[in-house]
């Protein structure tokens, strides 16, 4: 833009119907870089004299377009969508809530998504490290850590429904592929955060919101292919508003890849469905999906010596594979500011492992079949949110020797109930927040040996305050051990384990931060102090079936600084990025070493105690710089870097056993080839780095000479690889435009949602 052109300020504020400001809304003008509203709902553009069409969008609200003149200050009210999800709004943190969070919008999901699982999609967000067992984003199981805390201690929900299994609290996104295509937004809360449902938030919580039902009929098709035999296809459909107030959304997805590692191929498919019936003052909504995956297993890491000559090595046999399905459905009744819902989940399938991997003897099939049934009720007022949640879980565990009958059968049941009350009130420019959760859960085991059941009860309070861009909060979170912790890695208990032996873990979390939003950029920064008692810390070992082993440590902490920023250098050029620098310690750790004799036999076990050690797989520095170049609405280029500092493979901090630091750059290009079609090329690991080992484990032992030796194992990530996708969509010429009546004033909305 010429410097001689006189620029005027076009500003405004975005409200909801109750006149509460809406932060995080996207405000766009054609051919001008869009901006995001601040916590107080305000936005600003510097534009030449003239009249402009402002389009405002925000998840959970109808988009709105208005005409505004440069030099004007406007007020814009957004109305809730037909499919507004009160459960999501009751669980999530709003813009002014004093918790540490990052919101990922639909625009950002579409920009970054090329078929990868949710953990890999989120690795650009602050303090996250992620990897895929198969080496590429859509291949096999993928995992995420948040501030060094593993995914089994992160709360995942979809529209308020817990996604983790109740026994081991793990979420396996491989079971429901292409979920990102059906998401409107993702909120990542770091630290204790706000109360949610399911297992208590320990490292953080990740709340997924499904796409809203559209008022316009449309269809889109997405095709892709790339390195390592990657193939992707899905078809999505929005019915628009049908006669009688009905609306339907559906997406059918299928994808497969050979994986980067040898015999690590995966085939997946998923059907996502959402439907609603809108009445005069209420709504009935059904949301759910049915997914399935078939894959060759790669969840054991390869030793460092093998990786020197074969980066794609997979120690598991092609016969060691699995097949799992996952079904979820939620039926919600929404009326005014309350909702009641029932939901069910079923995760079922099997995996196969050899008793003797080296000689491929004794192929056994391990079966899992779990069912969760639950119900939620939430109620919202301008200054409070209340919620009650109950569920009942049962999962069967079996093992069969292929061709020779069943070895064992057992099952566990776990019931849970929790209630939360969140309050917020304002005094002048101060915003106060309080959140209290009461949670109780119990576990019963039924198998070959009798084990007494156990019940836990926890009270998890949080408080916070915000003044302008500054906030501070404190929260307490306590949660129970997982089944694998209680049984010391046994899938079928062989001894009567004392379920009280592993103590519940407790987190006291302090957060303080500051954020600033301007017309040209934003910055947020925060410090955190997470103090743990009885943390159930990973030992760096795996059970016989590949699950991480963990045990209590008395005291530990994670402390750090996080920064997230973006800056619009020019209308076509934006730089953004985030950083985490942390210090993380376990005060005292006892490592148990096997002792070998000269014949190579284990003859003893020797404990060694270490003090003030860094927790395993917790890098002290994570950096994600990025740049986006958008010369027009039809073309975009982008690049994002990932730097992760070294981390230890166990809690002894032996420098001979570390996951090395790495820096990779991923690049993308997108172009609209015609009005309704867009082509995207994603190139990962652009500079072909060969030693990208974000995770692994080690085995250390005492030699006959009395020295410590061992083996490092790593999960190698792919060298340079690419995925090319094509998306095209169209609106049906036969779309039905029958809009729900606005009950507030009896008027009919127009096609863009305005009155």
C-alpha angles and dihedrals in degrees: 000000000000115000089224092067112101110235123209130194117253107187141156149147131255120220138180119232090272089057093250113144116250114222122197095031116146116236116192138185120187112264091006125100107258121240135210124233117247124236090276090054095250128138137175140199129189103214139154120265112287146081120289138191108237114201115195123193133176132161112264094025137086112257113247134200123196136170116245134175126227109260092033128117109212136190116217125191119203120204123215117264123252087253100040109164110221091181090062093047090049093054102036128080115249122223093269096043108117098234131109110257147145123213119209110200130207089256091057092046091053091047095052105030120102101152102294126137121263095262091056091043090056099047091100091064121093121288095359126132118183139175141175121230091218091051100246131075101254097036119103126308119357126193138200135202123196115202085344093304114129124242093252086069095048119090113233122189136171112206087338096310114122112242100191119092110252097232104052098013092227125143117208109197091182086077093063108037126191091023091142091068089065097047126102095190145343126218118200113197115191121208123003093334121168127331115273137165129274122027116003118267109255109159091014143293132261115204119195121200120200121228116275121244111262126230089217126068112240143154130205134186125201122195129178147162139172151135124357094023095300115173125175134180135161139160124207130193134190115190096199119218109328129198111288094031096284125145132177136195124186138169128187115197136183130175141160140182138178090225127228095264120069116277092358097128124151135196119192141172135179140182116204119191135181126175134170141186113208118206128183095275106001143045137213114206134183121195129173150119141216116212136173136185135192118192150154109248123249103162095121112082124231122246119254095243093056092047090057089070102022116032092181096055119142115186092202122094123246086242091062101087140133142216122201135170129195128195126185133175134171127188113198132189112200124190124169106306100347137072137191122195144172124204142179136195131190123189115182141159145087145262130204129222134172119238088216109032096182095055096027094234126155108018106202129189118218114201129202127185117172132174127191123189121181149152136215136193122189131180127189134197128175090268106027146040123201129188141177123192132181131173143168123213132191128176130180122212121199138169126199131182103229107253095002111072139256125327099189148344128201138152139197132206127204128182126191139187128180138168129193137188121195122190132187131178136170132223115183104305094342123100119198126197135190129179126181128182130185113194133178130180138166137197130210125186127203117188147101094316129043114248123181114241122243136213129199131193124192137183113203114187128181133184133184146167135206130194113181106305095347124090140168132186143175127199143174123213128180128179141174129252120266121248091255089056093050093049096041091238098314115139090195114032113237097179132038096262117206102237090200091061093085108059124216113260124239131205126194107191129191120188132178128173151152132219135187129189123193135166091265103039151328139238132192128180134175144170124219137194114193111185117189132197119193091359110188094230127191115251096205091249131110129220121239089270096047103262119136115257118225140176139182123281119192101228135005139148146198118206129172155131125256127193128185121180145159131188130191101219092178135351089270101035130066131172121197140163149143138224140198123196115178147166114214128181145174109207096213131008130177116204120198114214128195112233118218129202125215091270091059096253125136106243104166147002118235125195121214121186122216128190133214096004130165115250114251119266093011108127115203094216130041120172129181112181117177141178130198125195116191111172091171141358087262100055136043138171126192143171132188128188128209120203119180120177122223119286133191123256092217140011097265092080091221103170091218090069110054138126101240122237116259141186123200132173123214119195134193139187126192130186133177105228092187136352099285102026131077130184121205129189117197119191115187124198089013095187093048099241109191104196103058103145109159094167144016143121140240142224114215127182144165115261122218087261090060097250127125117250133160153149129267120215125196142186103228117213122216125278116231111333137163142204124198118199135183123199123185131167142171140193115239117248086219095058114148112230104196107138127200112256117256099238093197096070106359094244125134119239118234123238094277094049097257125127 
